[in-house]
Amino acid sequence: MIIPSLAGFTGFVPPYGSGSNGVLLLGEAPGEMEAKFSVPFHPYAPAGACLERVLRRVGVRREQFTISNVVWAQPPNNWLEGAPYEAEAVEAYRPLLNDLIARTKPRVIVPMGNVALRR
């Protein structure tokens, strides 16, 4: 696997979970906590804590999903959407995301955020 290297991007956060329920939860890019622990939507990060509450409320565990991001490294200043490097970053990680989708064959992809929705 070739990991894209983009100026100012830090960490590498691969997908998480088994995807046993056939659902891919797709975010934008990892934040500081996610990059530190290499876990997308880490439960101690703001977005991860919100996701945990939602999943708990409906009675499912995060491990049942495949959880990933469009971009798998933390962008400079946690800023991707609308940044001048957004298109370059999305394009650089396109092969990894395409491979993930081909391997896991999700029945449903849930985009969480505008970048994921556009992708």
C-alpha positions in Angstrom: 0.0 0.0 0.0 1.4 3.4 -1.0 0.5 6.1 1.6 0.2 9.5 0.0 2.4 12.2 1.4 1.0 15.7 1.4 2.8 18.8 2.8 1.5 19.6 6.3 -0.6 16.5 6.7 0.3 14.4 9.7 -0.4 10.9 11.0 -2.1 8.0 9.2 -5.5 6.8 10.2 -6.6 3.6 8.4 -10.1 2.3 8.4 -11.6 0.7 11.6 -14.2 -2.0 12.3 -15.3 -5.2 10.7 -18.1 -3.9 8.5 -20.1 -6.9 9.5 -23.3 -5.0 9.1 -22.4 -3.9 5.5 -22.3 -0.2 6.4 -19.4 2.2 5.7 -19.4 5.4 7.8 -17.4 7.9 5.9 -16.0 11.1 7.3 -13.9 13.9 6.0 -10.4 13.6 7.5 -8.9 12.7 10.9 -8.5 15.3 13.6 -5.8 15.6 16.2 -7.0 12.8 18.5 -7.7 10.5 15.6 -4.2 11.1 14.2 -2.6 10.5 17.6 -4.3 7.2 18.1 -4.7 6.1 14.4 -8.5 5.5 14.9 -11.1 7.3 12.8 -13.8 9.0 14.9 -11.8 8.2 18.1 -14.3 8.1 21.0 -12.4 10.8 22.9 -12.5 13.3 19.9 -15.6 15.5 19.6 -17.0 13.9 16.4 -16.1 10.4 17.7 -17.9 11.1 21.0 -21.0 12.2 19.1 -20.9 9.1 17.0 -20.5 6.9 20.1 -23.6 8.5 21.6 -25.7 8.0 18.5 -24.6 4.4 18.0 -25.2 3.6 21.7 -28.7 5.1 21.5 -29.6 2.8 18.6 -28.0 -0.2 20.2 -25.1 -1.0 17.9 -21.3 -1.1 18.4 -18.8 0.8 16.3 -17.0 -2.5 15.6 -19.9 -3.6 13.4 -19.3 -0.8 10.9 -16.4 0.1 8.7 -15.4 3.6 9.7 -13.1 5.6 7.6 -12.4 9.0 6.1 -12.1 10.4 2.6 -8.6 11.6 3.5 -6.6 9.3 5.9 -4.2 11.9 7.4 -4.8 15.0 9.5 -4.8 18.1 7.4 -3.0 21.3 8.5 -4.9 23.1 11.2 -7.7 20.4 11.0 -8.9 22.1 7.9 -9.9 20.3 4.7 -13.3 21.5 3.5 -12.8 24.6 1.3 -9.0 24.5 1.8 -6.9 25.2 -1.2 -5.4 21.7 -1.0 -8.8 19.9 -0.6 -9.0 18.6 -4.2 -5.4 17.4 -4.1 -5.9 15.6 -0.8 -9.1 13.9 -1.9 -7.5 12.8 -5.2 -4.3 11.5 -3.4 -6.4 9.3 -1.2 -8.9 8.2 -3.8 -7.1 4.9 -4.6 -7.1 3.9 -0.9 -10.7 4.7 -0.5 -11.6 2.9 -3.8 -9.7 -0.1 -2.6 -11.5 -0.1 0.7 -14.9 0.0 -1.0 -13.9 -2.8 -3.4 -12.6 -5.0 -0.5 -15.5 -4.4 1.9 -18.3 -4.1 -0.6 -20.6 -2.1 1.7 -24.3 -2.2 1.1 -24.6 1.3 2.3 -22.2 4.2 2.5 -23.1 6.9 5.0 -21.3 10.2 4.2 -20.8 12.2 7.4 -20.0 15.7 6.2 -19.8 17.7 2.9 -16.5 16.3 1.8 -17.6 12.7 2.2 -20.9 13.5 0.5 -19.2 15.1 -2.5 -16.8 12.1 -2.8 
